[in-house]
Amino acid sequence: MLTRAEGRWFGVGAVPREATVLELLFDIVYVFALARLAGRVADDLTIVRHTLLSEAGQTLLFFTAMWMIWSLNALMTSVYNPRSPDIQVVLLATMFGTLVLAVSLPQAFGERGVIFCCTYVLIQVGRPLYLTLALRRQSLWRQPARTLVWHVVSGVLWIGGGISGGLGRGIFWTAALAIEVLGSALSWPAPRLGASRQGFGRVNYEHLAERYNQFFMIALAEVVLEAGAAVSFPGFSLRRTVVLVAAFVAVVAFWRIYFYHVGPKGPAQVSVGGGAPHLSRWSSFSLLLIVGGVICTAVGFSQVVEHMEVSLDWALVVVIFGGPAIFLLGRAYLEPSDQISRRCPALYLGLIALGATAPVTLFLPPLAAAVAVGVILAGVAVVDWRLHRHGPETNPTL
């Protein structure tokens, strides 16, 4: 157990730099979950417009909930040795629970709501409860105990929403998720347990960065899957081929911008002490935007392929251009906070270009929107490369 050999389970020496095979398998399960979320976004675009905002709100809620599970597990395996049998059991249990959640997603606001909320609560309460008990003979038990307090409180609202159904379900679940996001932002303070961030001081940030990179690549594959699946059924045509090329260009641009955009400091100059816990905490919210933007982009390209003959409306334009915009915004704030005022302008120029082009495409065929997104993202990647070509080429600085 964790209580018997602290040195084996904690810190940079215990946690490997590379993600383990089991963590890779855990992330691969999210391919299915992300596909379900992408399917919900696509379904949102086909419903009656006066219910679109409520449906989109439900999808956003599910996406944030799934992100909370992933981010907390990534943090756990960057603090505790992911090769230990104890942590592997937690990962396997969470993996199965995530699979159940993904299956429940399409009807989570319907007949599968109780299954969804009970599974979610078991995952989010079970993890910190196990860690609290495992560390009960050490002072480090306070960190998971604080997290446990917040998830017990939110769990009551999750269960209450599952039982109530209807409008009450959305209200209860939104409040529950807001509590969890607030707790994460505040480092889970709790009465008599304090608000110290000591537990996060043992994070292996190289391992956490590898998990971020791995999850991003899985999300990036969703663009290829969605666009490829949309083209494969009707087959190739000139316009569908153009959209497929634009999707591929967007994927390459996402990859280039994510992995090679760095701030004025090189990664070797960024300290992993002092401000690093603050950076890691906010970087997880940036990853939420990055992955959400990639999913919206994937859905946007697939919708263009499937509705070539239909004029664009505001909802589809928001998805097609909003996805890349959210990605650029999230990537901009993945950088250290002390570099915000000095960061490269390429990402912000891309945001301006997307915002200026989006309204124009309302009067053009859907193909024009896909091409415009591909060209703008490629332009951002090229400008970013030219500005950083004499600097270090590396993964994001975390």
N, C-alpha and C positions, 0 to 999 in steps of 0.2 A: 504493500500500500504506500501511498504518498508520504505517510507519516514516518516511515522507517528510514528513508534515505533521501533527505531533502536535496543533497547535492546531485543526485541522479535525475531529479525530476524538474529542477528549476534552472533558469538562467541560460546565458549564451552557451555555456559549456555543455549543458544537457540537451538543449534543443538544436537539431542540425540546421545548417543553413538552407539546405534543399528541402522542398516539400517531400513527404514520404509517399509511397505508393498508395497507402490507404487514404491519405488526404486527396490524392488525385482521383481515386475512385469516389470519394465523397463529393468532389467537385463535379465529376461526370454525372452524378445523379441530378445535379442542377441543370444539365442540358434538358432533361425532360421537364423540369419545373419551369425553366425559361421558355421552353416551347409552349407550355400551357399558358404562361403569361402573355406570350406573343399572340397566341390564339385568342385570348380574351380581348386584347387590343384590336385585333382584326374584327372580331365580332362587334366591338363597340362602334366601329365605323359603318356597320351595316344595319344598325337599328334606327328606329325613328329618332330624329334629331332632338326632340324635346326631352328625351331620356338619356341623351348621350353623356351629359355631364355627370349624372348620377352613376352611370355604368363605368365611366372613366375613373370616377372616384373610388369605386369598388376595386378596380384593377390596380390603382395606385396603392390602395391599402394592402392588397395581397402582396404586391411587389415589395413594399417596405417591410412587411412581416417576414417574408422569405429572406430578405437582406439582413434583418436583425439576427435570424438564426445563423446565417452563414458568417457574418462578421464576428459574432461572439465566439463561434467555434474556431474561426481563424485566429482570434486573439488567444483562445485557450491553448491551442497547439503551438503558439509562439511563446507561451509562458511555461507550460508543462511539456515534458518530453513526449512527443506524439508516438514514439516507438514503444512506450510502456504499455503493458496489457490493460491497465486501468483506463488510460486515456483512449485506447483503441476501442474498448467496450463502449465508452461514451460516444465515440465517433460512429460506431456501427449502429447504435440505438438511434442516434440522431439521423443517420442516413435512412434508416427504415421509416422513421417518422416523417422525414422530408418527402419520401416517396408517397406516403399516405396523403400528405398535404397536397402534393401535386395532382394526385388522382381526384381529390375532393374539390380542387379549385373551380372547375366549371359550374358546380352546383353548391358552392360554399354559402351563397346567399339564399339557397333553396333547401332541398331535403338533406344535403350533406353538411349543413352548417354545424351541427353538434359534433360530428366526427372531426371536422376541421378544427374547431376551437379546442376540443378536448386534447387532440393530438398536439396542437401548438402549445398549450399550457404544460402538458407533460414534458415536452422538449425543453421549454424555457425555464421551468421550475426544477426539473430533474437534474440538469447540468450543474447549476450552482449548489443545489442541495447535496449532490454527491461530493463536490469539491469541499464544501463546508465540513461535511462529516469526515472526509479523508484528511483534512488539515486541522482537525479539532484540537490536537495537542500542540499546535504551533500558533504563533501570533498571526500568521498569514491567513488564518481562517476568516478574518474579518472582511477581506475583499470579496470573496464569493458570497459571504453572508449578506453583505450590503446589496449585492445584485439579486440575491434570493428574495429579500424583502420587497424590492420593487416589482419583481415578477409575480410574487404572490398577490400583491395588490392589483396589478393589471390582470392577473389570471381570473380574479373574481369577476371583473368586467367582461373578459372574454367568454367565460361560462354563462354569465348573465345574458350576453348578447345572443349566444347560441340557443338559449332557452326561449328568449322573447320572440325572436324572428321579426320579420317586417322591417319597418323603419327603425324600431328600437335596436335591432341587431346592428345596423350601420352606426348608430349613435354610440352604443356601448363599445363596439370594436374600435371605432375611431378614438374614443377616449382612452381605451386600453393601450393602443399603439402609441398615442401621444405621450402617455406616461413612460413607456419604455424608451422612446426616443429622447425624452427629456432626461431620464435617468442616465442614459448613455452620455449625453452631452455634459452632464454635471458630475460624471464619474461615480454615480450611484451612491449619493450620501444617504445615511440612515441614522435615526435617533440612537444614541449610545454606541454606535459603531463608527461614527465619524465620517469624514469625507476625504480621508487621505488617499492619495493615488499610489501608495507604496507598492501595491500588488502589481501595478503596471510598470514599475521600475525594473522588473526582471524580464521584460519582453525582449525576445530576440528579433530585432527589426529587420535583419536580413531574411529570416525565415518568413516574417509577415509580408515583406515585399514580394517574396516568391509566391506566396498564396494570392496576393493581389494580382500579380501578373498572370497566374494560372487561371484565376476566375475570369479575368478580362478576356483571355484568349478563348475560353469557353463561350462567353457572351458574343465574342466576335464571330465565332463559327455560326451563330444563329442568323447572321446576315446572309452567309453563304447558303445555309439550309433553306431559309425562307425564299430567297430569290431563285435558287436552283429548283426548288420544288414547284414554284409557281410557273417556271418556264418549262419544266420537264413534261407536265401533263398535256398542254396543247401542242408542245413542240416548238422548234425554232421558227422565227420569222425575223424580218429585218428589225422591226421595232422592239420585239422582245429581246433580241440579241443586244441591241443598244442598251436596254435597261440592265441586262446581265453584266455587260461591260462596265456600266456606271456603278453597279453594286460592287463589282470587284475593285474598281478604283477606290471606292469609298472604304472598303475593307483595308486595302493597302495604306490609305491615308490615315485611317484610325490607328493602325499598327505603328506607322512611322511617328505620328504625333504622340502617341502614348509612350512608346519606348525610348524615343530619342529627343523629346523636348525636355530641356533642362534649364534651370535658372542660371543667373550669373555665377553662382557658386558651383563648382564641380562636386560630385557626390563624395569625393575623398575629403572635402573641406567641411562637410556637414557633420556636426557632432551628433552622436547617438545618445548623449547625456543631456542633462539640463532641459531643453525645450522639446526633446524628442517625444515624451508622452503626449504633450499638447499636439504635436504634429500628427502622431499616429491617430489620435482621437478624431481630429477633423478630417484626416485623410480618408477615414472610413466613410464619412458622409460624402466626400468627393467621389469615392468609388460608387456609391449609390447613384449619383448623377451620371457617371460615366456609363455604367452598365444599363441604366434606364434609357439613356440616349441611344445606345447601340441597339437595344430591343426595338425602340420606336423606329429607328432607321430601317431595320430589317422588315418590319411590318409595312413601312411606307413603300419600299421597293416592291414587295410582293403584291401590295394593293394596286400599284401602277400596272404591273404585268396582268393582273386579273381584270382590270377595268380600263383597258386601253381606249375603249370607245366612249367612255363616260366622262363628261366634263368634270374637272376638279371642283370640289367645294371646300369651304373653309376648314372643315374637320380634317380632311385628308392632307391639305396644305400644312396645317399645324403639325401633324404627325411627321410628314416628310421632312420639313425644315426644322421642326422643333427637336427632333431626335439629335441631329448633328449639333444644334445649338446647345442642348443640354450637355452633350459630350464635351464640347469645347469649354463650357463653363466649369464642368467638374474637373477637367484636366488642368485648367488654369489654377485651381485652388488645391491641387494635389501637391503643389510646391510648398516649401517652407513659408510660414506666415511672415517672416521678416523680409521676404523677397517680393511680396505682393505688389508694392509700389514700383518695383524695378523689373518686373517680369517682361518677357518678350511680348511685343504687341501683336504678333501674328495671330494668336488665338482670338484676340478681341477684334482684329480686322475681319476674321472669319465670321464672327458673330454679327458684325455690321453688314457684311455682304449677304449673309443668310436672311437677315431681317429686311434688307432692301429688295431682295429678289423674290421673296415669298409672295407678296401681294400681286406682283406682275404675273406670276404663273397661274393665277386664277383665270386669266383670259387666254391661256395657252393650253395645248393638249397635255395630258398627264406625262407624256414622254419628256416634255421640256423640263418638268420639275425634277425628274430623276437625273437628267443630264446636268441640270444646274447644280444639284447637290454634289454630284461627283466632281464637277469642275471646281467648285468652291473648296471642297475638302482637299482636292489635289493641290490647289493653289496655296492653301494654308500650309500643307506639308512641305511644299517647295520653298516657300518664304521662310518657314521655320528652319528648314535645313540650311538655307543660305546664311541665315543669321547665326547658326550654331555650328557651321561646318569646321571652324577652327577650334571648337571646344570639345569636351569629352562626349563620346557617344555611349550612352549607358541606359540602364533601366531607370525608372523614376526614382528620385531621391526621397527616401522615407526615413 
